[in-house]
């Protein structure tokens, strides 16, 4: 059995644990269409994800070249969230090998945490609907700790460590610069996944290891 030097492993959610673009893209485009704006092809939406739903929407508006009118962004954000909450797991699935990797970590006594900038209630609802929330010792959302404390600030990682017992080595797994910067700020190692919603080229992510499939996670952690 491959041994790893960590007692706590934290995971980002969208683009790391689950392929949620399948439901985020329809929600984003529902909000854009409702505001009379052009929609975004699904394969392009994946590059807008990161930092939460509002930031995803802001990126879509920025790329359209049509600035939002007063109050328009807030209205679209509400529409997006309402639609997404109603369809949160219609098509979203865990990435290949993800559940097996979580099981392997649990078998080694690791506590698992979700550290996502997604609104906490939606993170919990998504994981509950997929039937996997029970695998995690804690689930932290971008709003859990209040304004200014979501990734890339270190606060959520520090809180995950506290909720998982407060001691032991922690490693972060994520797909974006929000994850890698938060890990660096918290002074913990980070593994990046190449298959997620990378907001910058994967070669530019400041990570300690880069994996292309969850089959590679255990060996990557063992080497850190």
N, C-alpha and C positions, 0 to 999 in steps of 0.2 A: 504494500500500500504506500503510495506517494505521500510523504509527510510534508506539511507546510509550516512555516514559522509564524503563523498568524492565528489568533484566537477569535478575531472579529473581521468579517469582510463586508464592506458596504457596496451597494449596487445602485447606480442610476436606474431609472425605470424606462422611459421612452428611448428607444434606440439602443438599449443595453440589455435589459431583461426581456422586453417585448417589442414586437414590430407593430407599433401603434399608429404608424402613418396611415395604415389601412382605415382607421376611423378618424384620425385627426384631419386628414386631407378633405374628406366629405364635410366635416364640421366647418373647417376654414372656408371652403368654397360656398357652403350654405350662407355663411355670414357675408361674404363678399357679394354674392349674387343678390342677397336681400337688400344690400345697399346700392345696387345698380352698378357694381364694379365687375371687371373681368375676373374670371376664375383662374386658378393656377393649376397646371397639369399635376397629377398626383406625384409623378417622379421628381418634380421640382419642389413640392411641398416638403419633402424629407430634408431638404437643405435649409429650410426656414425654421425647423424645429430646434429648440434649445433655449433655455431661460424662462420657460413657461408659455402659456397660451397667448398672453398679451404680447410678449416679445415676438412670437411667431406671426401674429397678426400685424404688428408694426413693420416687420420685415416685408410682408406681402404688400402692404400699402406703400412702403418706401420704394420697392421695386417697380410698382405700377407707374411711378412718376406723377401721381395725382394725390397731393397732400390731403389729409383728412380734414374735413370741416370741423368747427367747434362741436364737440359732443358726439361726432360720428364714430370715432374710435371706441369710445365707451359703449355706445349702442351696439356696434358690431361685436365687441368683446362679449357682451351679455348674450347676444344671439348665438355666438359661437359656443359659449359654455353651456347654454341651455340645450342646444342640439347635441353637443358632444356627450353631455351627461345622459341623455336619452338613448344614445347609440354607442356607449363607451366601449363595449366589447363585442360589437356585431361581427367584426372581422379580425380584431387584434389577437395575436397568438404569441406565446413565448418563442424565442429564437431556438433553432435546432441545437440540441445538446444542453440547453440552459437548465432544465429541471434535473437532468442527470448530474450536472456540475453542482447544483445546489445540494442534492442528496449526498454527493461525495464530500462536500464541505461539512455537512451536518454529521456524517459518519465519523469525521475526525474531531468532532466536538466544537466546531466553529459556530459562533453565533452570527446570524445574518441580519443585515439591516438594509432598508431601502432609504436612499438619500436622493430625493428628486426635487426639482423645482416645480413640478406639477402641484396644483392645489391639493392639499392633504386629503380632503374628502374625495376627490376624484381618484387619487392614487389608491386609497383604501377601497373605494368602490370597484375600481378596475381589478385589483388583486383579489378581492372577494369574489367578483363575478367569474374570474378565471380559476378560482378555487385554490389559490396559492398563497394567500395572505398569512396563513398559519405557519408558513416556513420561516417567517421573519420575526425577530425579537422586537423590532420597532420599525415603524413606517413614518418617515419624516417628509413633509411636503414643503414647498417653497414658502408657504405662509405660516408654517407651524411656529416658528420662533419670532415672527413679526417682521416689519419692514427692514430692509438692509442686511438681513442675516441669511439670505439664501445663497447658494453657490453663485459666484466663486469665493464668497467669504468662507472662512473655515468653521463657522459656528455650527453648521448642521453636522459636520463630521465629528466635532467635539461633543455635540449632544448625543449622537449615535453611540459613541464610545461610553458616555456616561450611562445611557439607558441599557447598554449591554454589559454593565458591571463596573465600568470605570477603569479597568485594568486590562493589560494584554495588548499585543501588537495588532494594529488595524491596517488593512489594505483597502483601497478604493478601486472599484471597477466602473468605468464609464466610457462614453463615446465622444465627448465634446471637450472644448477648452474650459467650459464651466466646471467640469469634473476634475480635470488635471490641475487647473489653477486653485481650486478649493483644496485639493490634496497637498499641493505645494505649500499653501498658506497654513495648513494644519500640520505640516511636516510629517506626512505619511506617504508611503509608496502608492503608486497608481498604475493599474493595468488598463490600457485603452483597447477597445474593440474596433476593428476596421469596418465592420458590417453595419454600424449604426448610423446615426444622423450627424455625422461629423461636420461641425460648423466651420472648420478649417481643414486643409489637407491633412490626412493622417500622419504624413511624414513630418508635419510641423507641430504635432501634439507633444507637449512636454511630459512624456510618460516614461515609466521604468521598463515597461514591456508592452508590446503590441501583439494582439492575437487576431486571427482570422476566423476562428471557430471556438465554441466553448470546449471542445475536446482539448484545446491547448491551455485552458485556464489553470488547471492544477499544476502542470509542469512549469508554467510561467510563475506562479506564486511560489513554488518550491525553490526557484532560483533567486528570489528577491532577498 
